[in-house]
Amino acid sequence: MKSFVSDPSEHNSFFENDNPHGVVKRHIFRRHCEAFVAKTQNCKLQTIIYDAFAGAGYYVGLPNVKNSYGSPLICLDVVIKYFQQKSTSTLVYSPFTQEVQDIKPIVKDIQMPESEDRVVLNFSEANRDNCLKLVNNIVLFLRTSIGDAFFISLNNDGVMTISSYNEEYPFCINIANAEFIQVRPPDDKPYRRLLTFIDPFGYSQIPMKHVQRFIGERREAFINFMSSYVNRFKNVKSNETAIIELYGFSDEERNECLQNLQVMSDHDEDGINRCVQMYETKLKKQAESTYILGFTVRNKKNVRLYHLIFITNHIKGFKAMKEAMKSGSQDADSLSVSDYHVEKNGMQLSLVNKQDIRVVAAKIYERFQGQNNVNIKVIENFIWFKTPYVWRKKPLKILQKEPEDHPRLTNVKDKDGKKPSKKYTYPGVTEWLLTFRPKSDAELSKNLHKLKLE
Ligand SMILES: C[S@@+](CC[C@H](N)C(=O)[O-])C[C@H]1O[C@@H](n2cnc3c(N)ncnc32)[C@H](O)[C@@H]1O
């Protein structure tokens, strides 16, 4: 059983080794936090970010300071920059200087403290050394960014709170030396929005009934789902109960759950797919959430290691995360990263969106060829929800221009038959109606030939 459950005492050295997929994961988290903080703050909501497996806050030995921040410092950096309203940082920063001498482990179940600050950052970390490093990294980070305008206090539950008292930085940070399973989120309020990051190392069995507290209306979560571990351990008899709890099935559903996981699991790839799909379906059901996104992470041998899963009820949250995942993706045509390509094939780690507008144009044409008056919103939704790409209007321009003698997009008009004032543009929120010509015989036979070759 021990090998199945993550042991926080083993995770000290974690912050001394990093890999490309770790950098990508934190890049995606940063990009999403930036959007989440800006959107919630601009709407005068209270922003709460909870980093459940926070870590020490800093990775040593990485050449680039930005890449060296662990997820809690990323949240803090994003929040401070939001309040500064500019992204130029003059930080002089070196990690791990001991200022706070000790932190007491929390021994009971707790709720993260209530606060009326505009932004609240909640961190839990089970490993005492990492937690102490985290506290000190935060203190140092604050000194070099907002000066000494903060105080540290300890509440009755043992949660350490670091509060800024500079009015320009209305935030506080709660840190608990606790297991994720011990911690409840603050109460739901109409003006609150919660983003939770669940990023265990190795396989950590987090029951669905606990995860459920952090997702749903006004609550979104970014989850590191250890799909390869789940796939590997699901066949071990002694792990059955843990698996049932991970997925949140009831006792009556036990057999159904185990059977579903076994089907197709002869091939490892299929088994992993099934583990992820079932988890996503369950998450959506339990949270009554509408939107879900997955990002595949492969290791140095190009074998799938884990999936990053994002769940939200808000279309804007979905779009912001897809933009973040797309910019972290090292493959233009999927949402994924592989350490193999970066470390073994010498691929440069790139953190920008590399989707090819001609490939996206071809996808749109493939789907809508021969259709008249397709609402641009339908095409936009197709791209957001049915492809690995993010929505841009540029591929439409390609379709309207190419091939020069026989363009694929033949007509654009609004509901009254009026065309856009400038050709090859589809301005504003107008629901333009687009007509795509059918494929020519030559295109059809080219496709057939390609299919045969495949
Ligand atoms: C993958 S690391 C987190 C990395 C961090 N999210 C980042 O991006 O910088 C996982 C951390 O969770 C801690 N941990 C392990 N089990 C835990 C638990 N049950 N509850 C809270 N933290 C735990 C480990 O000590 C380790 O520091």
PDBQT file of the ligand as one rigid body, heavy atoms in Angstrom, charges set to zero:
ROOT
HETATM    1  C1  LIG A 501       4.830  18.309  -7.141  1.00  0.00    +0.000 C 
HETATM    2  S1  LIG A 501       5.259  19.101  -5.651  1.00  0.00    +0.000 S 
HETATM    3  C2  LIG A 501       4.444  20.629  -5.832  1.00  0.00    +0.000 C 
HETATM    4  C3  LIG A 501       5.058  21.565  -6.769  1.00  0.00    +0.000 C 
HETATM    5  C4  LIG A 501       4.399  22.889  -6.809  1.00  0.00    +0.000 C 
HETATM    6  N1  LIG A 501       3.004  22.773  -7.138  1.00  0.00    +0.000 N 
HETATM    7  C5  LIG A 501       5.100  23.753  -7.823  1.00  0.00    +0.000 C 
HETATM    8  O1  LIG A 501       4.661  23.809  -8.979  1.00  0.00    +0.000 OA
HETATM    9  O2  LIG A 501       6.080  24.403  -7.456  1.00  0.00    +0.000 OA
HETATM   10  C6  LIG A 501       4.276  18.310  -4.472  1.00  0.00    +0.000 C 
HETATM   11  C7  LIG A 501       4.410  18.853  -3.067  1.00  0.00    +0.000 C 
HETATM   12  O3  LIG A 501       3.314  18.347  -2.307  1.00  0.00    +0.000 OA
HETATM   13  C8  LIG A 501       3.783  17.997  -1.016  1.00  0.00    +0.000 C 
HETATM   14  N2  LIG A 501       2.833  16.986  -0.525  1.00  0.00    +0.000 N 
HETATM   15  C9  LIG A 501       2.878  15.638  -0.657  1.00  0.00    +0.000 A 
HETATM   16  N3  LIG A 501       1.776  15.067  -0.159  1.00  0.00    +0.000 NA
HETATM   17  C10 LIG A 501       0.991  16.084   0.288  1.00  0.00    +0.000 A 
HETATM   18  C11 LIG A 501      -0.299  16.153   0.856  1.00  0.00    +0.000 A 
HETATM   19  N4  LIG A 501      -0.990  15.050   1.095  1.00  0.00    +0.000 N 
HETATM   20  N5  LIG A 501      -0.832  17.359   1.151  1.00  0.00    +0.000 NA
HETATM   21  C12 LIG A 501      -0.129  18.495   0.891  1.00  0.00    +0.000 A 
HETATM   22  N6  LIG A 501       1.109  18.492   0.343  1.00  0.00    +0.000 NA
HETATM   23  C13 LIG A 501       1.663  17.304   0.046  1.00  0.00    +0.000 A 
HETATM   24  C14 LIG A 501       5.179  17.493  -1.235  1.00  0.00    +0.000 C 
HETATM   25  O4  LIG A 501       5.947  17.635  -0.038  1.00  0.00    +0.000 OA
HETATM   26  C15 LIG A 501       5.668  18.411  -2.349  1.00  0.00    +0.000 C 
HETATM   27  O5  LIG A 501       6.298  19.532  -1.829  1.00  0.00    +0.000 OA
ENDROOT
TORSDOF 0
